[in-house]
Amino acid sequence: MPFFEYSGFDVKGHKVSGKADGTGRKAVVKKLSQQGIFITELGELAESPSSGLFKSFGFNRKVTSADLAATTRQLGTLLSAGISLDESLLTLGEQTDQPLLGNTLMAIREKILQGSSLHEAMDGYSKVFPDLFVNMIQVGESSGTLDQVTLQLADFLDEQARIKSRIQAATAYPLLMVLVGSGVLTFLFIFVVPKITLMLTDLDRALPWPTQLLIALSDGVKNWWIVFLAIIIAAVVAFQRYRKTPAGLHKTDSILLKIPIFGRLNLLISTAWFSRTLGTLLQSGVPLLKALDISKGLLRNIVLRDAIDKARRHVQEGGSLAKSLKESAVFPPMVAQMTAAGEKSGQLESMLSRVADSYDHQTDLSITSLLSLLEPILILVMGGVVGFVVLAILLPLFEASQGF
């Protein structure tokens, strides 16, 4: 559905402006006139957020956790200052530099002016507002604490964005080293080594085994690179198809949790994510069963999701959440222990927040340790490969010079 930006006057003669969606210009003018707005200028912007085809300024950028956190905090600040919800949404929609988020906020404002609640208006934009966001907004509206809930939600999203940024920063350097090293080695094997090996074979001498191995590798890469590429692509496709099966997904996710170092890091991140999400939802007043459903949906590992699903069924039957988490033997023991303490004291949400803080700290330490370990390993591997290439080239030259 087309999206339009308008300016005009309301029934009191005040200048107004904003964005609205409709099937066409006439439909938008009619809808706004029913709201008491008389249009003076109307221009088409982009597609409706629900269609997923934003083209503002010629690009379409996904709404990140940082974008959503900043906008949510601004919304909470405006509401706390006594500014009405529709005026707050209008201000945020016009000020944001994120086209998708700005247009979505304007569309939500239009629905609110037509009588929808905020969570009902957000419910149609799942690509921008996740289930956790919508449910917390619903709790805030029903309890009359929307300004407090939005600020609390902004804190949660800020922490989420911080963790993602930390992980991306940690993986950027090793990935860059691997890509650059692979590119350099590929260039050497395809363009440099073949020319040098021609010179070495002209020596008419028996070549040492490192040189023979280097020549074989160079010939293999140069002559069979298409086969190697096809094998890699076929392996990736086969792996993806295997993961689409229930047994394959469960098996691979189980292996991911058992990989040395990386498996533990994955578990720490997922545990912190689950604990903080569940604690935030409970603190906002979301019922435990619904909070478990939402928390489960945010995790990507099927083994962990199955454990939470079993815990939810156990709780639904009147059992203890802590006991079910302990019996699953998937999450670290501290999660079950702190959950049990929270259930006994009636402070489950605060205990879960402490668990999340603890595992966030352990995640930071693990990432730092992993980086300090990966960097020298990568340097040694790259240095070893380059050293092998240099040795394989120089050995026959040394032997030839000794023969003269």
Secondary structure, 3 states (H helix, E strand, C coil): CEEEEEEEEECCCCEEEEEEECCCHHHHHHHHHHCCEEEEEEEEEEECHHHCCCCHHHCCCCCCHHHHHHHHHHHHHHHHCCCCHHHHHHHHHHHCCCHHHHHHHHHHHHHHHCCCCHHHHHCCCCCCCCHHHHHHHHHHHHHCCHHHHHHHHHHHHHHHHHHHHHHHHHHHHHHHHHHHHHHHHHHHHHHHHHHHHHHHHCCCCCCCHHHHHHHHHHHHHHHHHHHHHHHHHHHHHHHHHHHCCHHHHHHHHHHHHHCCCHHHHHHHHHHHHHHHHHHHHHHCCCCHHHHHHHHHHHCCCHHHHHHHHHHHHHHHCCCCHHHHHHHHCCCCHHHHHHHHHHHHHCCHHHHHHHHHHHHHHHHHHHHHHHHHHHHHHHHHHHHHHHHHHHHHHHHHHHHHHHHC
